[in-house]
Amino acid sequence: MELIEILQEFNSCYLKIQAIAQDENWLKLLADKKIDPEAATHVGDTLHYLGEVMGCVEEIVEIKFNQESKS
């Protein structure tokens, strides 16, 4: 898997989890206390960490792109 593909996969995961976090049914489950309230925290943490790893991979992709464009 190429670095750009890895970045795209992380981004895809991020967008899917973000959609769940904003979903009406998910929010209703939280509001009705049908699931542990910490679940929202875990989803938020997941988004945060995915964002962090995407930033790290983006840096590597940019460096690689710049090296390839100079060649």
C-alpha positions as CSV (number, residue, x, y, z in Angstrom):
1,M,0.0,0.0,0.0
2,E,1.4,3.4,-1.0
3,L,1.6,6.2,1.6
4,I,-1.1,8.2,-0.2
5,E,-3.4,5.2,0.0
6,I,-2.7,4.8,3.7
7,L,-3.6,8.5,4.1
8,Q,-6.7,8.1,2.1
9,E,-7.8,5.1,4.2
10,F,-7.3,7.0,7.4
11,N,-9.2,9.9,6.0
12,S,-12.0,7.6,4.9
13,C,-12.2,6.1,8.4
14,Y,-12.2,9.6,10.0
15,L,-15.1,10.7,7.8
16,K,-17.1,7.6,8.6
17,I,-16.6,7.9,12.3
18,Q,-17.4,11.6,12.2
19,A,-20.6,10.8,10.4
20,I,-21.5,8.4,13.1
21,A,-20.7,10.9,15.8
22,Q,-23.1,13.4,14.2
23,D,-25.8,10.8,13.3
24,E,-29.2,11.4,14.8
25,N,-29.6,7.8,16.0
26,W,-26.2,7.9,17.7
27,L,-27.0,11.1,19.4
28,K,-30.4,9.7,20.5
29,L,-28.7,6.7,22.0
30,L,-26.5,9.0,24.0
31,A,-29.3,11.3,25.1
32,D,-31.5,8.3,26.2
33,K,-28.5,6.8,28.1
34,K,-29.0,3.6,26.2
35,I,-25.2,3.2,26.0
36,D,-22.4,4.3,28.3
37,P,-21.9,8.0,28.1
38,E,-18.1,7.4,27.8
39,A,-18.8,6.1,24.3
40,A,-19.1,9.6,23.1
41,T,-15.7,10.4,24.7
42,H,-14.2,7.3,23.0
43,V,-15.5,8.4,19.6
44,G,-14.1,11.9,20.1
45,D,-10.8,10.4,21.2
46,T,-10.8,8.2,18.1
47,L,-11.4,11.2,15.8
48,H,-8.6,13.1,17.6
49,Y,-6.1,10.3,17.3
50,L,-7.0,9.6,13.6
51,G,-6.5,13.3,12.9
52,E,-3.1,13.2,14.6
53,V,-1.9,10.2,12.7
54,M,-3.2,11.7,9.4
55,G,-1.1,14.8,10.2
56,C,2.0,12.6,10.7
57,V,1.4,10.7,7.4
58,E,0.7,13.9,5.5
59,E,4.1,15.2,6.5
60,I,5.8,12.1,5.1
61,V,3.7,12.2,1.9
62,E,4.6,15.9,1.4
63,I,8.3,15.1,1.9
64,K,8.2,12.2,-0.5
65,F,6.3,14.2,-3.0
66,N,8.8,17.1,-2.8
67,Q,11.7,14.7,-3.2
68,E,10.1,13.0,-6.2
69,S,9.3,16.4,-7.9
70,K,13.0,17.5,-7.5
71,S,14.2,14.3,-9.2
